[in-house]
């Protein structure tokens, strides 16, 4: 996974002088975002997660044309890209929303009458900002 991200970093670094930001974002989503999302699904707690995070920040700095010491928080907002921890949270929430039937509800675990009925509660719908 690290090698694929390094390849994506090289591709973006090569194209930064010849293409606009939309082309760079297309390269990013094709080569970097897909690899990170795959890594989140199949092993986010691996020993190389720090290197993945560092390479992701490096790619964002290259895309934005920023210096290596630049803080990336505003760059993520400017490029409309989620950092790796936020991608992890988003994929986790998507999993929960798509698989609600495998999770227990409070009423199935606890039989204490608290005075609230389940019929008066509205079901929450996720709001995704992509």
Rosetta blueprint (number, residue, H / E / L):
1 X L
2 X H
3 X H
4 X H
5 X H
6 X H
7 X H
8 X H
9 X H
10 X H
11 X H
12 X H
13 X H
14 X H
15 X H
16 X L
17 X L
18 X L
19 X L
20 X L
21 X H
22 X H
23 X H
24 X H
25 X H
26 X H
27 X H
28 X H
29 X H
30 X H
31 X H
32 X H
33 X H
34 X H
35 X H
36 X H
37 X H
38 X H
39 X H
40 X H
41 X H
42 X L
43 X L
44 X L
45 X L
46 X L
47 X L
48 X L
49 X H
50 X H
51 X H
52 X H
53 X H
54 X H
55 X H
56 X H
57 X H
58 X H
59 X H
60 X H
61 X H
62 X H
63 X H
64 X H
65 X L
66 X L
67 X L
68 X L
69 X L
70 X L
71 X L
72 X L
73 X H
74 X H
75 X H
76 X H
77 X H
78 X H
79 X H
80 X L
81 X L
82 X L
83 X L
84 X H
85 X H
86 X H
87 X H
88 X H
89 X H
90 X H
91 X H
92 X H
93 X H
94 X H
95 X H
96 X H
97 X H
98 X H
99 X L
100 X H
101 X H
102 X H
103 X L
104 X L
105 X L
106 X H
107 X H
108 X H
109 X H
110 X L
111 X L
112 X L
113 X L
114 X L
115 X L
116 X L
117 X L
118 X H
119 X H
120 X H
121 X L
122 X L
123 X L
124 X L
125 X L
126 X L
127 X L
128 X L
129 X L
130 X L
